[in-house]
Every structure is written in structure tokens, then in C-alpha cells.
Amino acid sequence: MLRVAVIGSGPSGCYTAQSLVQQDPQVRVDVLDRLPCPYGLVRYGVAPDHEKIKSLQNSLRTVLEHERVRFLGGVPVGAGGVPVARLRELYHAVVYCVGAAADRRLGIPGEDLPGSWSATEFVSWYSAHPDAPGSPAPRHGRGGAPTDGGFLHGVRSAVVIGVGNVAVDVTRMLARGVTELSPTDMPHAALTALAASEVTDIHMVGRRGPSQARFTTKELRELGTLPDTGIVADPAELALDPAYPDPSALPAPQRRNIEVLRGWAGAPAADARRLIRLRFFLRPVELIARAGRVGAVRFERTVPDGRGGVAGTGRFEDVEAQLVLRSVGYRGVPLEGLPFDAAGGTVPHLAGRVLREGAVAPGEYVAGWIKRGPTGVIGTNRPCAKETVASLLEDAPALVARDLAGDPPAALRAEGIEPVEWAGWRAIERAEAELGASLGRSVVKLPDWESLLAAARSAGA
């Protein structure tokens, strides 16, 4: 019987497990996750107000409840956790679906000023990720992480750097009101802070033009539906894009984006309480400090260079900002014990088979962003997982011949790691439902490791 470990319980990991049990009637799959909760970025990356996308958890749940699939949460792999070599002793094959956990940096002066955060840190805060900023102690020399409303305290103007869907998400959440957010599973501290927010101006800024923006039209249009919020795009900036006057030659998604932006070019509604400004052809060059924290972003005006990129003009503009959220992409990080291509932020592989010094490493595989880089949408993980599983099952006759070290959960417990199994996760779900009921809301996420693990342990009480 083939025994496989899948490392990561997000869409990539779940699709890998699903493909394995569908194609091999004997395989047993353990899905391991560092967190005590499954679903990865579906739980901790999808915005709380995007309930339709979050409902994907229901189909991922079906995979993890399969009779030949086991969820083992709270199991770190690599440094400080289960060594990669130990996993190979416990399983015939290991598939790493660990995503791309790091944010790309701007690499400009002032980037680490208080008030400057990656968009991922902001998303983690309002999504109740247990590793989200939340300690008042100094962190990385930045003068302290926010507690509760610390992201938003004293903020009138916010700048979001980037024009992808994550940038649109955080822009929308900054403009959302408590009425729209209260029915979501947002942690109560974040809901309270957003309800008390005094943000009136939100600038979403891209260094290139609207025809090169990465947001989808559906996400873009949603910005124009927010109550008490005006939205405007600068006609002069839009016109710098060579495709703007006649977008007919563009692919349909970019053409639709420009059509939406045309409708917002000009003056916003006069009675709006908040204003979203969509800016283009501005490249951040410095975050400017005021009173010991970020107070403005200095941008250089750019122009198309005729080769798909942009060139600086030497003209600069300062935009007031007490909060800067950087949303310029993700990057994979090395996992101790696995080879890593630092240039691409991925694990070297051949059709999903891990390569060590150019040779296939028997029994080691990758799928998802750590395999192909942070590209594609959730559904892109399906064919990616299927390719890896095809390679694994082709190798299975040789892999299954190897004797294993025993039952993995028992071995992990003997080594001091107590996995959160499915019953523990169900106990977390019950605790979140009870918390929501006590607050007069629906389900409300538990926001920290202590409360999550306490809820999980209650399953055995």
C-alpha cells in the first residue's frame, strides 16, 4: 500500500490528495500543515467579504474527509519541525505544496518605517492568521507591530502600491463599512478597528499603465459598488497608455479593465465619505518619514519605454500616507532539506519530481506555487497537481517496495509533536461558531495560536 505525505492543505495540497485517491484505490494520504487549520490561502488569503470564493472550503473539506485521507495540522516541516529526511522514513513519497510565503520588497529607502507593511501582513491581520502582526513588542527594529487598530490608528490617507487582485482586496477592505463586514468571519478586533477607521483617501498606484494591470475586471468593478465611497482615475494618466485610446487590440480582460476605468475618469461623487484614487505610471522611490513614521510616498513619474516596460522621467510627486501597503508579488522561500532555486523562488523539478543537483530525487515531489512560482488562479492548481501525481504514480512500483518506519502520527507524538487531527479541527470550527454567537455575529475566526490549540485540545476532553 502506497503511503504519501502531502505538505500543505491549501488548494494545491488538497487537489494533489484528491488526484491521488481518485487514481489509486489503495493509496493512503496524510495532508500535513504547519497550522492547526486546513485550507491555506482559501481560509487566510481570500477576503472575508468574498464568500463565494471562500465557499471553496466546502469542496476542499470533501477531500480531507475522504476515508483514505488524513489531516494532520500543527506539524511544522523543516527548521524547528519534522526534518525532510524523517518524512522520507515515514512515507513512500512526499509532495511539497508549501506555496510562496514571502513578499517581494520594493528595495527603496524608508521601506521599513513604522506604518509601512506588506499587503500580506494586512491580509493576515483581517483574516485572523495566527502569525499576523499582533505583538506590541518591537519587531525587526520597526518600532512595534500593531495591536487591534494599530494598522489604522491616526491614518487619514493610505497608499496601496500595486495593481493586482491583492491590491484591490486591501483597498476594498480599507473602504468597507462595518455593516458589510459584520456578517463575515473577520476577527472581532479587526472589525472593530475598521469600523473606527478615519481613512478618507486611498490611493492604489501602479508603475505601469492600465493595460498592464493584473487585477481582474470583476474585482475592479467591485470597487465602484462600495457605499459612501467615490472612485476616480486620472484621465491624463490613463491617456499615457498607448492602448488607452483604442483598446480593441488588447486581450479581452485588459480591454474590459480599460472600459471600466474610462467610466471613472473624471470627478468623483461629491458626497462620498471616502475616495479611492486609481493612479498609474508612478514608481515609488522613497517612503518619507514624518514624526518617526511613514508620512508620504515619493513617486517618480514614468512613461512607456516602447518595449512593454517604463522609463523614469525625473519628475517626482509626493503623496501623503500614514499607511503604506506594499502589494508587489510573492516569492517562495527555501525549506530546510530541499533544494531551492533562489532566482525563481521555486524547487527545481522535472514534471513535479524534485531534482537534487540535476538528478531526480526518488520519492520527493512538488506542486503549486513552490513548483511553478506564484502564478495563476486557484483552479490553476488542478492541472499542476495532476501532472505531479502522474509522475508519482508512475514511480510508485519502485517507491512502495521500501519498508516504512511505522504509523506517522504515533511517530510524531513520540518525537514531541502533537498533530491536530480532523476532530481537533472540527472542535476549532465549533469554537468559532460559539464565539460568533456570543458576539451577535455568525462564525468569527479565532485569531491566535493559543485559542486555536486550546479549542483543538477540547476535542479530546
C-alpha positions as CSV (number, residue, x, y, z in Angstrom):
1,M,0.0,0.0,0.0
2,L,1.4,3.4,-1.1
3,R,1.6,5.9,1.7
4,V,2.1,9.6,0.7
5,A,2.5,12.8,2.7
6,V,1.3,16.0,1.2
7,I,2.8,19.0,2.9
8,G,0.3,21.9,2.8
9,S,-3.5,21.8,3.0
10,G,-4.4,24.7,0.6
11,P,-5.9,24.1,-2.8
12,S,-2.7,22.7,-4.2
13,G,-2.3,20.2,-1.4
14,C,-6.0,19.2,-1.5
15,Y,-6.0,18.8,-5.2
16,T,-2.9,16.6,-5.0
17,A,-4.6,14.4,-2.4
18,Q,-7.8,14.2,-4.4
19,S,-6.0,13.2,-7.6
20,L,-4.0,10.5,-5.7
21,V,-7.1,8.8,-4.1
22,Q,-9.0,9.1,-7.4
23,Q,-6.3,7.4,-9.4
24,D,-5.0,4.8,-6.9
25,P,-7.7,2.8,-5.0
26,Q,-5.1,1.7,-2.4
27,V,-3.1,4.8,-1.6
28,R,-3.3,6.4,1.8
29,V,-2.6,10.1,2.1
30,D,-1.7,12.3,5.1
31,V,-2.1,16.0,4.5
32,L,0.3,17.8,6.9
33,D,0.1,21.5,7.6
34,R,2.1,23.8,9.9
35,L,-1.2,25.4,11.0
36,P,-3.9,23.7,13.1
37,C,-6.4,24.7,10.4
38,P,-6.7,23.5,6.8
39,Y,-7.4,25.2,3.5
40,G,-4.4,27.5,3.3
41,L,-5.0,30.8,1.4
42,V,-8.7,30.0,1.0
43,R,-9.0,30.5,4.7
44,Y,-6.3,33.0,5.3
45,G,-5.9,34.8,1.9
46,V,-9.4,35.2,0.4
47,A,-11.0,38.4,1.6
48,P,-13.8,37.9,4.2
49,D,-16.4,39.6,2.0
50,H,-15.7,37.2,-0.9
51,E,-18.0,34.5,0.5
52,K,-18.5,32.7,-2.9
53,I,-14.7,32.1,-3.2
54,K,-14.4,31.2,0.4
55,S,-17.1,28.6,-0.1
56,L,-14.4,26.6,-1.9
57,Q,-13.6,25.3,1.6
58,N,-16.6,23.0,1.2
59,S,-15.1,21.1,-1.7
60,L,-11.7,21.0,0.0
61,R,-13.4,19.6,3.1
62,T,-14.7,16.8,0.9
63,V,-11.2,15.8,0.0
64,L,-9.9,16.0,3.6
65,E,-12.9,13.9,4.9
66,H,-12.2,11.1,2.3
67,E,-11.7,7.7,4.1
68,R,-8.2,7.4,2.8
69,V,-7.1,10.9,3.6
70,R,-6.0,12.1,7.0
71,F,-5.5,15.8,8.1
72,L,-2.5,16.3,10.5
73,G,-2.4,20.0,11.4
74,G,0.1,21.7,13.7
75,V,3.0,19.8,12.1
76,P,5.9,22.1,11.0
77,V,8.3,20.7,8.5
78,G,11.9,21.7,8.1
79,A,13.7,24.0,10.5
80,G,12.4,23.5,14.0
81,G,10.0,20.8,12.9
82,V,10.0,17.4,11.2
83,P,13.1,17.1,9.1
84,V,12.7,16.3,5.4
85,A,14.8,13.2,5.8
86,R,12.4,12.0,8.6
87,L,9.4,12.3,6.4
88,R,11.1,10.1,3.8
89,E,11.4,7.4,6.6
90,L,7.7,7.7,7.4
91,Y,6.2,7.8,3.9
92,H,6.9,6.2,0.5
93,A,6.6,9.7,-1.2
94,V,6.3,13.3,0.0
95,V,4.7,16.0,-2.1
96,Y,5.6,19.6,-1.0
97,C,2.8,22.1,-1.6
98,V,4.1,24.9,0.6
99,G,3.2,27.9,-1.6
100,A,5.2,31.1,-1.7
101,A,5.3,32.6,1.7
102,A,7.4,35.7,1.3
103,D,6.5,39.1,-0.1
104,R,8.6,40.8,-2.7
105,R,10.2,44.0,-1.4
106,L,10.4,47.4,-3.1
107,G,14.0,47.9,-2.2
108,I,13.7,51.7,-1.6
109,P,14.7,54.0,1.3
110,G,12.1,54.1,4.1
111,E,10.5,50.8,3.3
112,D,10.8,49.6,6.9
113,L,9.4,52.7,8.5
114,P,6.5,52.2,11.0
115,G,3.3,52.4,9.1
116,S,4.8,50.5,6.1
117,W,3.6,47.0,5.7
118,S,3.3,44.3,3.1
119,A,-0.2,43.7,1.9
120,T,0.1,40.1,3.1
121,E,0.6,41.3,6.7
122,F,-2.6,43.4,6.5
123,V,-4.5,40.5,4.9
124,S,-3.2,38.2,7.7
125,W,-4.5,40.6,10.3
126,Y,-8.0,40.9,9.0
127,S,-8.1,37.2,8.1
128,A,-7.1,36.1,11.7
129,H,-3.9,34.3,10.7
130,P,-2.2,33.2,13.9
131,D,1.2,34.6,12.7
132,A,-0.3,38.0,11.9
133,P,1.3,41.1,13.4
134,G,-0.2,41.5,16.9
135,S,2.5,41.8,19.5
136,P,3.3,45.3,21.0
137,A,6.9,44.3,21.3
138,P,9.4,45.8,18.7
139,R,9.7,43.6,15.6
140,H,12.7,43.7,13.2
141,G,13.6,47.2,14.6
142,R,10.4,48.7,13.2
143,G,9.1,50.1,16.5
144,G,6.4,47.6,17.2
145,A,3.7,45.7,15.5
146,P,0.1,46.8,15.6
147,T,-2.4,45.6,18.2
148,D,-6.1,45.7,17.2
149,G,-6.4,49.0,15.3
150,G,-2.7,49.7,15.2
151,F,-2.6,49.4,11.4
152,L,-5.2,52.2,11.1
153,H,-4.6,54.4,14.2
154,G,-4.2,58.0,13.1
155,V,-4.4,57.1,9.4
156,R,-6.2,59.5,7.1
157,S,-4.6,58.7,3.8
158,A,-3.4,55.2,2.7
159,V,-1.3,54.2,-0.3
160,V,-1.5,50.7,-1.8
161,I,1.4,50.0,-4.1
162,G,0.4,47.5,-6.7
163,V,-2.4,46.9,-9.2
164,G,-3.2,43.2,-8.8
165,N,-6.1,41.5,-7.1
166,V,-4.5,41.6,-3.7
167,A,-4.0,45.3,-4.0
168,V,-7.7,45.6,-4.9
169,D,-8.7,43.4,-1.9
170,V,-6.8,45.6,0.6
171,T,-8.1,48.8,-1.0
172,R,-11.7,47.5,-0.8
173,M,-11.3,46.4,2.9
174,L,-9.9,49.8,3.8
175,A,-13.1,51.3,2.3
176,R,-15.6,48.8,3.6
177,G,-18.0,49.7,6.4
178,V,-18.9,47.7,9.5
179,T,-22.4,46.9,8.1
180,E,-20.9,45.0,5.2
181,L,-18.2,43.3,7.2
182,S,-20.1,42.3,10.3
183,P,-21.7,39.2,8.7
184,T,-18.3,37.9,7.7
185,D,-15.9,35.7,9.8
186,M,-13.5,38.6,10.3
187,P,-11.9,38.6,13.8
188,H,-13.7,41.0,16.1
189,A,-10.7,43.2,16.8
190,A,-10.1,43.8,13.1
191,L,-13.8,44.5,12.6
192,T,-13.8,47.0,15.5
193,A,-10.7,48.7,14.2
194,L,-12.0,49.0,10.6
195,A,-15.3,50.3,12.0
196,A,-13.5,53.1,13.8
197,S,-11.2,53.9,10.8
198,E,-10.8,57.5,9.9
199,V,-9.3,56.8,6.5
200,T,-10.7,59.1,3.8
201,D,-8.3,58.8,0.9
202,I,-7.0,55.5,-0.5
203,H,-4.5,55.6,-3.4
204,M,-3.9,52.4,-5.4
205,V,-0.8,53.0,-7.5
206,G,0.9,51.2,-10.4
207,R,4.2,51.9,-12.0
208,R,2.9,50.9,-15.4
209,G,-0.4,51.6,-17.3
210,P,-3.9,50.3,-17.0
211,S,-3.5,47.8,-19.9
212,Q,-0.7,46.1,-17.9
213,A,-2.5,46.0,-14.6
214,R,-3.0,42.5,-13.1
215,F,-6.4,42.9,-11.4
216,T,-9.4,41.1,-12.9
217,T,-12.4,43.1,-14.2
218,K,-14.7,41.6,-11.6
219,E,-12.5,42.7,-8.7
220,L,-12.0,46.1,-10.3
221,R,-15.7,46.7,-10.8
222,E,-16.4,45.8,-7.2
223,L,-14.6,49.0,-6.1
224,G,-17.3,51.1,-7.7
225,T,-20.1,49.4,-5.7
226,L,-18.8,50.4,-2.2
227,P,-21.2,52.5,-0.2
228,D,-20.1,56.1,0.7
229,T,-17.1,55.7,-1.5
230,G,-16.2,57.6,-4.6
231,I,-13.7,56.4,-7.1
232,V,-11.7,58.3,-9.7
233,A,-9.0,57.7,-12.3
234,D,-6.9,60.5,-13.7
235,P,-7.7,60.9,-17.4
236,A,-4.2,62.3,-18.1
237,E,-2.5,59.2,-16.6
238,L,-4.8,56.8,-18.4
239,A,-4.0,58.5,-21.7
240,L,-0.3,57.8,-21.2
241,D,-1.0,54.2,-22.0
242,P,-0.6,53.7,-25.8
243,A,-3.5,51.2,-25.8
244,Y,-5.9,53.5,-24.0
245,P,-7.3,55.5,-26.9
246,D,-8.1,52.3,-28.8
247,P,-8.0,49.1,-26.6
248,S,-9.6,46.9,-29.3
249,A,-6.3,45.0,-30.0
250,L,-5.9,44.1,-26.3
251,P,-6.9,40.7,-24.8
252,A,-10.5,40.8,-23.5
253,P,-9.6,41.1,-19.8
254,Q,-7.4,44.1,-20.3
255,R,-9.9,45.7,-22.7
256,R,-12.7,45.3,-20.2
257,N,-10.5,46.9,-17.5
258,I,-9.9,49.9,-19.6
259,E,-13.6,50.2,-20.3
260,V,-14.3,50.2,-16.6
261,L,-11.6,52.8,-15.9
262,R,-13.0,55.1,-18.7
263,G,-16.2,55.3,-16.6
264,W,-14.3,56.5,-13.6
265,A,-12.1,59.1,-15.4
266,G,-13.0,62.5,-14.0
267,A,-14.5,63.9,-10.9
268,P,-15.9,61.6,-8.1
269,A,-19.3,61.8,-6.4
270,A,-19.2,65.0,-4.2
271,D,-20.9,63.4,-1.2
272,A,-18.6,60.4,-0.8
273,R,-17.1,59.9,2.7
274,R,-14.1,58.1,1.2
275,L,-12.3,58.4,-2.1
276,I,-10.4,55.8,-3.9
277,R,-7.9,57.2,-6.4
278,L,-6.5,54.8,-9.1
279,R,-3.1,56.1,-10.2
280,F,-0.8,54.8,-13.0
281,F,2.7,55.4,-14.3
282,L,4.1,56.3,-10.9
283,R,7.1,54.4,-9.5
284,P,7.8,54.5,-5.7
285,V,11.3,55.7,-5.0
286,E,11.2,56.6,-1.3
287,L,9.0,56.4,1.8
288,I,9.3,59.7,3.6
289,A,9.3,59.8,7.4
290,R,7.3,62.3,9.4
291,A,7.1,62.2,13.2
292,G,9.0,58.9,13.3
293,R,6.8,57.0,10.9
294,V,5.8,57.0,7.3
295,G,4.2,60.3,6.3
296,A,4.3,60.3,2.5
297,V,5.4,58.2,-0.5
298,R,7.6,59.8,-3.2
299,F,6.9,58.6,-6.7
300,E,8.7,59.2,-9.9
301,R,6.5,59.8,-13.0
302,T,7.2,57.0,-15.6
303,V,6.4,56.8,-19.3
304,P,6.1,53.7,-21.6
305,D,9.5,52.8,-23.0
306,G,8.1,51.1,-26.1
307,R,9.2,47.7,-25.1
308,G,6.5,46.8,-22.6
309,G,8.2,48.5,-19.7
310,V,8.5,52.0,-18.3
311,A,11.3,54.6,-18.0
312,G,11.7,57.3,-15.4
313,T,11.2,60.9,-16.3
314,G,13.0,62.6,-13.4
315,R,9.7,64.3,-12.3
316,F,8.5,63.4,-8.8
317,E,5.3,63.6,-6.8
318,D,4.8,63.1,-3.0
319,V,1.5,61.5,-1.9
320,E,0.5,61.8,1.8
321,A,0.2,58.5,3.5
322,Q,0.2,57.4,7.2
323,L,-0.2,53.8,6.0
324,V,1.6,52.1,3.1
325,L,0.6,48.6,2.0
326,R,3.1,47.0,-0.5
327,S,1.5,44.5,-2.9
328,V,4.1,43.8,-5.5
329,G,4.1,40.0,-5.6
330,Y,5.0,36.8,-3.6
331,R,8.1,34.7,-3.5
332,G,8.9,31.2,-2.5
333,V,11.2,30.6,0.5
334,P,13.7,27.7,1.0
335,L,12.5,24.7,3.0
336,E,15.4,23.3,5.0
337,G,16.4,20.0,3.5
338,L,15.0,20.7,0.0
339,P,17.0,22.1,-3.0
340,F,16.0,25.7,-3.9
341,D,16.3,27.9,-7.0
342,A,16.8,31.3,-5.5
343,A,16.4,33.1,-8.8
344,G,13.0,31.7,-9.4
345,G,11.9,31.1,-5.8
346,T,11.0,27.5,-6.6
347,V,12.2,24.0,-6.0
348,P,13.9,22.5,-9.1
349,H,11.8,19.8,-10.6
350,L,11.1,17.7,-13.6
351,A,7.3,17.2,-14.2
352,G,6.9,17.6,-10.4
353,R,9.8,15.3,-9.4
354,V,12.3,17.1,-7.2
355,L,15.8,17.5,-8.7
356,R,18.8,17.3,-6.5
357,E,22.0,18.5,-8.3
358,G,20.2,17.8,-11.6
359,A,19.1,14.3,-10.8
360,V,15.6,13.1,-9.8
361,A,15.3,12.5,-6.0
362,P,13.2,9.3,-5.6
363,G,10.0,9.9,-3.6
364,E,10.2,13.7,-3.5
365,Y,7.7,15.9,-5.4
366,V,6.4,19.4,-5.6
367,A,3.1,21.0,-6.7
368,G,1.6,24.5,-6.6
369,W,3.5,27.8,-6.3
370,I,6.7,26.2,-4.9
371,K,6.7,24.2,-8.1
372,R,5.8,26.8,-10.8
373,G,6.1,30.2,-9.0
374,P,3.3,32.5,-7.7
375,T,1.2,32.5,-10.9
376,G,-2.3,31.5,-11.9
377,V,-5.6,31.4,-10.0
378,I,-6.9,28.7,-7.6
379,G,-8.0,26.5,-10.4
380,T,-4.5,26.5,-12.0
381,N,-3.5,24.2,-9.1
382,R,-5.6,21.3,-10.5
383,P,-3.6,20.5,-13.7
384,C,-0.4,21.3,-11.8
385,A,-1.3,18.7,-9.1
386,K,-2.4,16.2,-11.8
387,E,1.0,16.4,-13.5
388,T,2.8,15.8,-10.3
389,V,0.6,12.9,-9.3
390,A,1.0,11.3,-12.7
391,S,4.8,11.3,-12.1
392,L,4.4,10.0,-8.6
393,L,2.1,7.1,-9.6
394,E,4.5,6.2,-12.5
395,D,7.2,5.9,-9.8
396,A,5.0,4.1,-7.3
397,P,6.1,0.4,-8.1
398,A,9.6,1.3,-7.0
399,L,8.6,3.5,-4.1
400,V,6.3,1.1,-2.4
401,A,8.9,-1.6,-2.2
402,R,10.6,0.3,0.6
403,D,9.7,-0.6,4.2
404,L,8.5,2.3,6.4
405,A,9.1,3.3,10.0
406,G,5.6,2.9,11.4
407,D,2.4,4.9,11.9
408,P,3.3,8.6,11.3
409,P,1.1,10.2,13.9
410,A,2.4,7.9,16.6
411,A,6.0,8.6,15.5
412,L,5.4,12.3,15.6
413,R,3.9,12.1,19.1
414,A,6.9,10.1,20.2
415,E,9.1,13.0,18.9
416,G,7.1,15.7,20.8
417,I,4.8,16.8,18.1
418,E,1.0,16.5,18.8
419,P,-0.8,16.6,15.4
420,V,-4.2,18.3,15.3
421,E,-6.3,15.7,13.6
422,W,-9.7,16.2,11.9
423,A,-11.6,16.0,15.2
424,G,-9.4,18.8,16.5
425,W,-10.2,21.0,13.5
426,R,-13.9,20.3,13.9
427,A,-13.6,21.5,17.5
428,I,-12.0,24.7,16.3
429,E,-14.9,25.2,13.9
430,R,-17.4,24.8,16.9
431,A,-15.4,27.2,19.0
432,E,-15.6,29.8,16.2
433,A,-19.3,29.3,15.8
434,E,-19.8,29.8,19.6
435,L,-17.6,32.9,19.5
436,G,-19.7,34.4,16.7
437,A,-22.9,33.7,18.5
438,S,-21.6,35.3,21.7
439,L,-20.8,38.5,19.7
440,G,-24.2,38.5,17.9
441,R,-22.5,37.6,14.6
442,S,-22.1,34.4,12.5
443,V,-18.9,32.4,12.6
444,V,-15.9,34.5,13.9
445,K,-12.4,33.3,13.5
446,L,-10.1,32.6,16.4
447,P,-7.1,34.9,15.8
448,D,-4.2,33.4,17.7
449,W,-2.3,30.1,18.3
450,E,-3.3,29.8,22.0
451,S,-7.0,29.9,21.3
452,L,-6.8,27.7,18.3
453,L,-4.8,25.0,20.0
454,A,-7.0,25.2,23.2
455,A,-10.0,24.6,21.0
456,A,-8.4,21.7,19.2
457,R,-7.4,20.1,22.5
458,S,-11.0,20.3,23.7
459,A,-11.9,17.6,21.1
460,G,-10.3,15.0,23.4
461,A,-11.8,16.4,26.6
